[in-house]
Amino acid sequence: MAELKTWQVKNKDMQRKYRSSAGVTDYDIPIFGYKSAFLILIVTFGSLFLIPQACEWMKIDYRLPTVLFGGLFSGFSVAFSQFFIERKTGICKSFWIVGLLLSVFIAFLIFLVVYTGIIA
């Protein structure tokens, strides 16, 4: 019968914040469960569809609000899922840092997509 491979770790005594279903590894890697992934997808796609529609109803240009609010909603949905759903630590300094950095990064990606005309 085949032998089951297990993860080999260098430091077994290290306290880990994240628990992986695949086993313990050398690195403390953040994980996302099904609830977190579903929340992130719903918020991201919802913001990319609803914000331009709301801007059309208000008769304003959709591009800048889509970049700003889409980036904020998507970035903070990732931070919320990581700090509230997965780790259950709540609001702390790391929550705001992760949320803001991801918001800026995702807003830049949305900026590239919206202003190149992919989303029209």
N, C-alpha and C positions, 0 to 999 in steps of 0.2 A: 504494500500500500504506500502511496506517496506521502512524503513527510510534509506537514503543514509548516510553511515559512512564517516566522514571527519577526516583528520589528526589533532590531537591536538598537539600544539606546546607550549613549555615553554616560549620562548622569541620571540614574534612576531616582535619586533622592530629591531632584529639583521639583519645587512646587509648580504645578501647571494650572493656568487659568482655563484652558480649553481642553475639553475631552473629545477625542475623535473616536468614531465607531470603528475605524480601521486599526486602531491600536495606538500606543504611545510612540511618538517619534522623537528625534533629536531636537525638533523645533516646536515652539509653542505657536501653532498656526491657528488663526481665528477660523471658526467654522460657521456655516449658515445652514439652518434646518429648513424644512419645507415651509413652515409658517413664515420665516424671514424672507425666503426667496419669493414666495407668493406676494407678500406685502410690498417688497421692492418692485416687482414687476407691475403690480396693480398701480402703485403710486407713479412710477415712471411713465408707463403708457397712458395712464389717466391724465397726467399733467400735459403730456405731449398732444393729446387729443382735445382735452377740455379747455385749456388756456387759449389756443387759437380760436376755438368756437366762441368762447366768452368775449374775446377781443372783436370778433366779427359782429356779435350782437351789440357791442358798445361802439362799433364803427371806428375803431382805432387800429393802428398797424400792429400786427400780431408778433412781429419778430423779437423786439426787445423784451416784452413781458414773458414770452415763451422762454427766452434764454435765462432771464433772472429767476422767475418763479419755478420753471422746470428744473433748473440747477439746484435751487434751495430745497424744493420738495424731494427730489431724488437723493441729494446728498444727506439730508437729515432722515430720510427713510432708512438708508443704510446704517446711519449712526443709531437710530432708534432701535432697529432690529438687532444690532450687535449689543447695545448696552442694556436694553430692556427685555428683549425676548431671549437672547442666547445666554448672556452673562448675568442678567438680573442685578446689575449694579446701580442702575438709575442714572440720574443727572450728576455728572462730575465734570471736572476740567477736561478730561480726555474726550468726553462726549461732545463738548463744544468744539474742541480742536478737530476731531475727526469729522464732525458735521460740516464745519466751515471749509476745511481742506477739500473734502469730497464735493461740496457744493461748487467751489471754484473750478475744480477739475471737470466736473460734469457740465457746468455752465459753459466752459470753453468748448467741450465736445458738441454740445447742443448749438453753440454759436457757429461752429464750423458746418454743422448739418443744415441749420436754418439759413444762414447767409450764403451758402453755396447753391441753394435752391433745391436741395433734396426733399425737404419738407416745404411744400408750396401751398 
